[in-house]
Amino acid sequence: MYTRFLIASSGLLLLASTSAAQGRYMFSVDWQSPLVGTPEPFTGVPMTEGDWLRPTTSTSRPILGPVPTPSVVWEHDNDLGLPSICIGHPGGTPCIVEVDAMSNGADKAFIPNFEIFPGDIMFSVDEFARGLNSSTLPNVRSEANAREAASDVFTNLDFMAPGPNGSIFGGRNIGVIDGDGLPSLSGYAYPGVGTREPINPNPSPVETGDNKDAIEYSDASFSGLYFSLDAGFVDPLEGLAHSDSAAANGFFGGDVLMRTGFGPAVYAPAFALGLDFIGGPGSDDLDALILLDNGNGVYDPSIVTYDWVTGATDMLLFSVRRGSAIIGTPDSNFGIRIEEGDILMPPPAGSGAFLPGIFIPAERLGLITRRSTSGITADDLNALESPNQRILDCNGNNVEDAVDIATGVSMDLNQNGVPDSCETPVTIGTPFCFCPLPVSPCGNDSATTGCINAAATGAVMTGSGSTSVGLDNLVLTTSGMVPATFAITFMGPGTVPPTAVGNGLLCLSGPLYRFPVYSTGLGTGSIGGSLVNYTIANNPPPGQIIPGSTWNFQTFYRDLGGPCGFSFNLSSALSVTFTP
């Protein structure tokens, strides 16, 4: 678990507001996912890998967990025109309706001479992804180590200059949307959609968790339904054949399809995207899609990069699945080998090129490739989206919440993926051990704090973060102490009636366990961020914080020249019962 020890002050917050955007987040899962065959919450009809799903929330957007089972937005049969024979089949048994990629056809346009901003590209990976190492958490690497990356969505954390003139370098990503919205083994939680986690990479057709296979965010500019189906070749890591839903419906895995009133039809054929030239028809599988259609519902290929901004052509970007024949061949932009994590673009019409070009190399998204990392596998880019509005932007500053937090613009002391400024203060723990008359030691009474000190204030302890042992993010803040001295926060399992000790009152009974000494600064100091971890590492079992345990906290601090003539004082106390 990733933990850190904080020395800071903060207020406690609880989720109270939602994203400023008013769109709808959608996704699909693959045929191996346990969500396949699960009854839809409203109709009771079993869901399939061809259905477009959404979080079952009032806003159709991710929320902190636990999150209900997702519900269906677009049905694979009635809405997409795919066969209904797969309804009821369980996850782990391939059927002929798997949707590999999706788009509403109104994705954000990438403009020449303007960089792609952090948060502009949303993507997911599969259960075999490892991700580049990064100090920014949570990311593909941290969630892959926790076996939860395949159900999550990530975004770019760096500015990127796309196109043929770009260079390859290691980029960073940050987790935006979780699977279940609950804390992972990485120690982080962020808003989720109700999918199952964790998922273990293994060759079995039945997965332990859900693999998010396509993502889309639709706002008011919704255009249509565009998607791609599954190829049938064997996955080189799993040793399993894909579902071949494309061929079963008369298409190829590299085709981009569109919904019509008479079933799916080809919008952009594989060969127009530079696919199936190396290994023949069906040898490449389009696995992720970004599409901005110019409104006529007909694929108008780009002639020159970025000419889609005029509306004369369509912006179509994609990636291919691991095992596609085109992987390893030189692209038409850089002349470097194509990888399954690259964002590709079709060869410009009339250019003479017939293979795709790399629009954004996988490394810029923080993904591993064979170009830059030794090994026999690379990270598969499983889904793509470039939303016109931010999906989670609670403060309305047009920056994805996760990016705000990762760049330090917003604080997230309770590590729940929601900026603290968007949450409503609540109370953590039960405060006690104040210093009213007649229990004050020498008339230095205060009914709302600890006893009055040499600075003519009383010290009071408050809690922020949460009581969750799994999150381990409780922060204890003591304010009103004598400035420019030192303090020690300690904890005990029991309490005693207020007992005069020094210039203050002691209310905790032993055995007592102390935390590290810290400075009082201007009279305020905090300790926490990994209190649970600290007790496990430093205390015997009876002194460790575990779920269900109740601990009482109080702070001792220097109080030279205090009212009672002693050199130390104590704050009020806080009682906290810990949860899982």
PAZA-111818 format. One record per residue (C-alpha): residue in three letters; y, z, x negated. Coordinates in steps of 0.2 Angstrom, whole numbers, plus 5000, padded with zeros to 4 digits. Last residue first. Layout:
BEGIN
ALAYZX;...
//
This chain:
BEGIN
PRO499550375062;THR500750505068;PHE501550655060;THR502250805068;VAL503950855060;SER504851015060;LEU506651015053;ALA507551165044;SER509351215042;SER509951215024;LEU509751355011;ASN510851444999;PHE510951484981;SER511951584968;PHE512151744978;GLY513851834982;CYS513651835000;PRO515051705003;GLY514451584989;GLY515151584972;LEU513851474965;ASP512851384979;ARG511451294972;TYR510251204984;PHE508651244994;THR508151125007;GLN507051145022;PHE505551055029;ASN504151105042;TRP502551005043;THR501450965057;SER499850875054;GLY499150745067;PRO499050605054;ILE498950665036;ILE500350745025;GLN499450835010;GLY499651015006;PRO497851075011;PRO497150925001;PRO497950984984;ASN499750914981;ASN500450784969;ALA499750614973;ILE499350644991;THR500950734994;TYR501950594985;ASN501150454996;VAL501550545012;LEU503350575006;SER503550385002;GLY505250325008;GLY505950505006;ILE507350614999;SER509150615004;GLY510750694997;THR512350745004;GLY513750864997;LEU514750734987;GLY513250714975;THR511950834980;SER510850784965;TYR508950784966;VAL507450894962;PRO505750824966;PHE504750884981;ARG504151054984;TYR502651134992;LEU502651305001;PRO501051395005;GLY501851465014;SER503051515028;LEU504651425032;CYS506151505040;LEU507251555025;LEU509051595029;GLY510651585018;ASN511751655005;GLY510251714995;VAL508751745006;ALA509051825023;THR507451795034;PRO507551685050;PRO505851725059;VAL504351645051;THR503751465051;GLY502151375046;PRO501451225037;GLY502751225023;MET503851095015;PHE505151095001;THR506751004997;ILE507551044981;ALA509451034977;PHE510651004963;THR512551024960;ALA514050904962;PRO514450954980;VAL513951114989;MET512851055004;GLY513550985020;SER512150855022;THR510250855020;THR509350695023;LEU507550675025;VAL506850495025;LEU505150455034;ASN504550285028;ASP502650315026;LEU502250165037;GLY500450215038;VAL500950405040;SER502050365054;THR503350495058;SER504750365058;GLY506350315048;SER507650455049;GLY507650645048;THR509050775048;MET509350925038;VAL510951035040;ALA511951125026;GLY513451235032;THR515151205026;ALA516551315018;ALA516151235001;ALA515551404995;ASN514251405008;ILE514151435027;CYS512351465033;GLY511251325039;THR511951215053;THR512351215072;ALA512651395076;SER513551435060;ASP513751605053;ASN514351665036;GLY514551845042;CYS513551915028;PRO511651865030;SER511851765046;VAL510651835059;PRO511951915071;LEU512751785072;PRO512151605071;CYS511351525056;PHE510251385061;CYS508351385057;PHE507851245069;PRO507851055070;THR506350965079;GLY505750795072;ILE506550625072;THR507950605085;VAL508550435091;PRO509950315086;THR509850145093;GLU509349985083;CYS510249835079;SER511249905063;ASP509549955056;PRO509049775054;VAL507249745062;GLY505849705050;ASN505049875053;GLN505349945036;ASN506050115042;LEU507550095030;ASP507949925036;MET509749895029;SER510649725032;VAL511549615020;GLY510249665006;THR509549495003;ALA507849545010;ILE508549625025;ASP509649485030;VAL508249355027;ALA507049455038;ASP508449455052;GLU508649265051;VAL510449225048;ASN511549155061;ASN512649315061;GLY512049365079;ASN511549535075;CYS509849525082;ASP509449355074;LEU507549335076;ILE507149145080;ARG508649075072;GLN509348925081;ASN508948735077;PRO507248785071;SER506448695056;GLU504548725059;LEU502948705049;ALA501148755051;ASN499648775040;LEU500348745022;ASP498748765012;ASP498948854996;ALA498048784981;THR496248794974;ILE495348754958;GLY496348864946;SER497848854934;THR499548864942;SER500948734942;ARG500248574947;ARG498648654955;THR499848724968;ILE500248904973;LEU501648934986;GLY503349014985;LEU504148894996;ARG504948804981;GLU503248794974;ALA502648684988;PRO503748544984;ILE505048494997;PHE505248305002;ILE503748244992;GLY503448054996;PRO502147985006;LEU501047835000;PHE501347655004;ALA502947614994;GLY503647434995;SER505347515001;GLY505347415017;ALA505047575028;PRO505347725018;PRO503747805013;PRO503347945026;MET504048125021;LEU503048265014;ILE503148455014;ASP502048505000;GLY500748645002;GLU499148535002;GLU499648454985;ILE500248274981;ARG500248234962;ILE501848184954;GLY502748014955;PHE504348104960;ASN504748004977;SER503247894980;ASP501948034978;PRO500548024965;THR498748054971;GLY498048224970;ILE497848254988;ILE497748084998;ALA495948105002;SER496348265013;GLY495248415008;ARG496648545011;ARG497648485026;VAL499148375025;SER500948415026;PHE502348345037;LEU504148285039;LEU504748165052;MET506648125054;ASP506847985067;THR507947835065;ALA509547765072;GLY510247935076;THR511447925062;VAL510748085054;TRP509048005053;ASP509747895038;TYR509348055028;THR508147955016;VAL508347765018;ILE507347665030;SER506747805041;PRO505447755054;ASP505847735072;TYR504447815082;VAL504747785100;GLY505247935112;ASN507047865114;GLY507948025110;ASN508248015091;ASP506648115088;LEU506848255076;LEU505148305070;ILE504348445058;LEU502448445058;ALA501048535050;ASP499148485047;LEU499148305046;ASP497248265041;ASP496848125029;SER495148035028;GLY495147985046;PRO495347795042;GLY495047755024;GLY495047865008;ILE496647814999;PHE497647725013;ASP497247855026;LEU499047925026;GLY500747845021;LEU501547905037;ALA501547735045;PHE499647725041;ALA499347885051;PRO500147815067;ALA501747885074;TYR501847915093;VAL500047885097;ALA499747925115;PRO499148085124;GLY498648085142;PHE499247975157;GLY500948055160;THR501348055142;ARG501248185128;MET501548125111;LEU500348105096;VAL500648105077;ASP499148025069;GLY498448085052;GLY496848165061;PHE496447995068;PHE496347955087;GLY495147915101;ASN494948085109;ALA493348135099;ALA494148055084;ALA495648175084;SER494548335089;ASP493548315073;SER493148505074;HIS493248525055;ALA491748525045;LEU491248685036;GLY491048715017;GLU492348845018;LEU493248805002;PRO493048605002;ASP493348595021;VAL492248455027;PHE492948305036;GLY493248295054;ALA495048275057;ASP496048385069;LEU497348335082;SER499248315080;PHE500648355091;TYR502248305100;LEU502848375116;GLY504548325122;SER506448355120;PHE506948535121;SER508848555116;ALA508948715126;ASP507848805113;SER506048775107;TYR505248865092;GLU503648785086;ILE502148845077;ALA500448775073;ASP498748835066;LYS498949025066;ASN497249085060;ASP496749235071;GLY495649375064;THR493849415060;GLU493349235059;VAL491749155066;PRO491348995056;SER490749095041;PRO491249035024;ASN492349185021;PRO494249225019;ASN494449385029;ILE495649395043;PRO496549555047;GLU497249545061;ARG497249475079;THR498649385087;GLY499849475099;VAL501549395094;GLY502249505080;PRO503949585075;TYR503849665058;ALA502849805049;TYR502649835031;GLY501549945020;SER500549805012;LEU498949865022;SER499849805038;PRO500949895049;LEU500849835067;GLY501749675075;ASP500049595079;GLY500249435069;ASP501849455061;ILE503449345061;VAL504749345048;GLY503849375031;ILE504849325016;ASN504749175004;ARG505249144986;GLY505348994975;GLY504548934959;PHE505248774953;ILE505048584956;SER506548484955;GLY507548394968;ASN508248214966;PRO507048134978;GLY507448244993;PRO507848434996;ALA509148544988;MET508448714991;PHE509348884994;ASP508149024992;LEU507249145004;ASN506149015013;THR505249075028;PHE503649155033;VAL502549165048;ASP501049275050;SER499249255056;ALA498549185040;ALA499449305029;GLU498549465036;ARG497149495023;ALA498149635015;ASN498149534998;ALA498749385008;GLU500149495016;SER500849544999;ARG500649364991;VAL501349275007;ASN502849385007;PRO503349565012;LEU504249595000;THR505349524987;SER504749554970;SER503849394970;ASN502149324964;LEU501649154970;GLY500649144986;ARG498749174988;ALA498249065003;PHE496349075008;GLU496649145025;ASP497848995030;VAL499648975028;SER501148985040;PHE502948905039;MET504748925045;ILE506048825036;ASP507948855038;GLY507849035034;PRO508749025018;PHE509848875018;ILE509248695015;GLU510648625004;PHE511948505011;ASN512248345001;PRO511248245013;ILE510848325030;PHE509248405036;ALA509048395055;LYS508448545064;ASP507048515076;ALA507148425092;GLY505448335094;ASN504648485103;SER503448495088;MET501648535086;ALA500248535072;ASP498348555071;VAL497948555090;GLU496048585093;VAL495448495109;ILE493648435104;CYS492648595102;PRO492048695087;THR491148855090;GLY491849005080;GLY492949065094;PRO492049065111;HIS491948915123;GLY492648955140;ILE493748805142;CYS493148665130;ILE492648535144;SER494448525150;PRO494848365140;LEU496548335133;GLY498048275143;LEU499348375135;ASP499948475150;ASN498448485162;ASP497148485148;HIS497848575133;GLU498848695143;TRP500648715138;VAL501448895139;VAL499848995138;SER499949185136;PRO499749295121;THR498849465122;PRO500049615122;VAL500949675107;PRO500749845099;GLY501749805090;LEU503549765087;ILE504149605096;PRO504049415094;ARG504949305107;SER504449245124;THR505949355130;SER505149465142;THR503549475131;THR501849395132;PRO502049305115;ARG501849115117;LEU500348995117;TRP500148805116;ASP498348775121;GLY497248665111;GLU496248805102;THR495748865119;MET496149005131;PRO494949075144;VAL495649065162;GLY496149245168;THR497749165175;PHE499049295170;PRO498349375154;GLU497349215148;PRO495549265146;THR494949265127;GLY493949115123;VAL494849075107;LEU495849235102;PRO494349265090;SER494949125079;GLN493748995072;TRP494448855083;ASP496148865076;VAL497648955083;SER499248885092;PHE501048935092;MET502648945103;TYR504249035101;ARG505449015116;GLY507348995115;GLN508749115119;ALA509449155101;ALA510349315099;SER508749405095;THR508349565104;SER509149735105;ALA508549915106;LEU507349945092;LEU507450125086;LEU508550195073;LEU508750345062;GLY510350365052;SER510450355033;SER510750435017;ALA509950385000;ILE508650444987;LEU507150334992;PHE505450334985;ARG504550174987;THR502850114994;TYR501749964994;MET500050005000;
//
